[in-house]
Amino acid sequence: MTRESLAKRVSLKRAYEAASPADGTRILVDRLWPRGVTKDAAAIDEWMKDIAPSTELRQWFGHDPERWPEFQRRYHAEIKAHPEELKHLRDLAKHGHLTLVYAARDEKHNDAVVLRDFLIHHG
């Protein structure tokens, strides 16, 4: 699968946005469940806690955009430690649309952005 086709099949969505049939398989990629979101409303197919940033990394980052480059570097190292989860995500994307669901308010600086880019560029 090419990067371009993979990029078209993997999207991002906040857990607070309504689920849609166009989302395909919805994977929550945060270590913590989104506050105030019921399991029914989230419509999550899988919750992949292990691929999420470690508690230590998440707390260090604190959603501080100034720490974004270093967060990406450190999170890449953590992602590489989970080859089975990466393979599973790639397989899901090969067979249909995949939506990585996250809770962060910042839509540009969050773990799902890093994970999506990693899937596309290190596939």
Secondary structure as the mmCIF struct_conf table of DSSP 4:
data_model
#
loop_
_struct_conf.conf_type_id
_struct_conf.id
_struct_conf.beg_label_comp_id
_struct_conf.beg_label_asym_id
_struct_conf.beg_label_seq_id
_struct_conf.end_label_comp_id
_struct_conf.end_label_asym_id
_struct_conf.end_label_seq_id
HELX_RH_AL_P HELX_RH_AL_P1 ARG A 3 ARG A 9
STRN STRN1 VAL A 10 ARG A 14
TURN_TY1_P TURN_TY1_P1 ALA A 15 TYR A 16
BEND BEND1 GLU A 17 GLU A 17
HELX_LH_PP_P HELX_LH_PP_P1 ALA A 18 ALA A 19
HELX_RH_3T_P HELX_RH_3T_P1 PRO A 21 ASP A 23
STRN STRN2 THR A 25 LEU A 28
BEND BEND2 ARG A 31 LEU A 32
HELX_LH_PP_P HELX_LH_PP_P2 TRP A 33 PRO A 34
TURN_TY1_P TURN_TY1_P2 ARG A 35 GLY A 36
HELX_RH_AL_P HELX_RH_AL_P2 LYS A 39 ALA A 42
TURN_TY1_P TURN_TY1_P3 ALA A 43 ALA A 43
BEND BEND3 ASP A 45 ASP A 45
STRN STRN3 GLU A 46 TRP A 47
HELX_RH_3T_P HELX_RH_3T_P2 LYS A 49 ILE A 51
BEND BEND4 ALA A 52 ALA A 52
HELX_LH_PP_P HELX_LH_PP_P3 PRO A 53 SER A 54
HELX_RH_AL_P HELX_RH_AL_P3 THR A 55 PHE A 61
TURN_TY1_P TURN_TY1_P4 GLY A 62 HIS A 63
HELX_RH_3T_P HELX_RH_3T_P3 PRO A 65 ARG A 67
HELX_RH_AL_P HELX_RH_AL_P4 TRP A 68 LYS A 80
TURN_TY1_P TURN_TY1_P5 ALA A 81 ALA A 81
HELX_RH_AL_P HELX_RH_AL_P5 PRO A 83 LYS A 94
TURN_TY1_P TURN_TY1_P6 HIS A 95 HIS A 95
BEND BEND5 GLY A 96 GLY A 96
STRN STRN4 LEU A 98 TYR A 102
BEND BEND6 ARG A 105 ARG A 105
BEND BEND7 GLU A 107 ASN A 110
HELX_RH_AL_P HELX_RH_AL_P6 ASP A 111 HIS A 121
#
